Amino acid sequence: MLVNFLFVLMCISMLATLAVLLLGMGSFAKRGEFYQRNANRLMRWRIGLQAVSVIFFFAYLAARGL
């Protein structure tokens, strides 16, 4: 049960990381007002979400005994 829960959390965090990455890349391509206001904030969110994804990944591996 714990393994399935960690797998779901890992997938959600990876998808959230991908969403923030794509949003940042899209705003970078447009170079508009949104990019100027939020570029650093999006980068910090992406890094934080990547850290959470890595933690869930290693917790998942540990729960599976790998």
N, C-alpha and C positions, 0 to 999 in steps of 0.2 A: 504494500500500500504506500509506504514512504517513497519507494522508488518511483512509482507512477506520479506521485505528487511532485517530487523533485523534477521529474522529466517535464511535466506541464509547466512548472515555474521556469525551468530553463528555456523552454520553447517560447514562452511569453516574453521573457526578458530579451531573448535574441531577436524576436520580431519587433519589440519596442526599440531596440538598438538600431535595427535596420530602418525603421520608420524615421527615427531622428536623423540618421545618416542621410537618407534620401531627401528629407526636408532641408537639411543643411546644404546638400549638393544642389538642389533645385534653387534655393535662394541665392547660392553663390553664382549660379549660371545667370540669374536675372540681374543681380547686382542692384537691387532696388532698395527702397527705404527699409523694408523688412530685414534684409541682409545686414544693413548697417547697424540696425538696432539690436539684432539677435544673434549675430555670428558667434561671438564668444560664448553666449549662453547655450547655444545649441552644441558647441564643441564640448562644453563642460558636461552637459546632459549625456552626450554620446559616450564620453569617457567613463562617467559614473555608471551608465547602463552596461557598458562593456565589463566593468569590474564586477558588477552584480551577476552578469551572465557567466563569467569565469568562475565565480564562487559557486553558483548553482551547478555548473558543469562538474567541478571537482567534488562537490557534495554528492552529486548523482553517481559519479564513478566510485566514490567511497561506499555509498549505500549498496551498490551492486557488487562490491568486493573486488573491484579491479584495481 
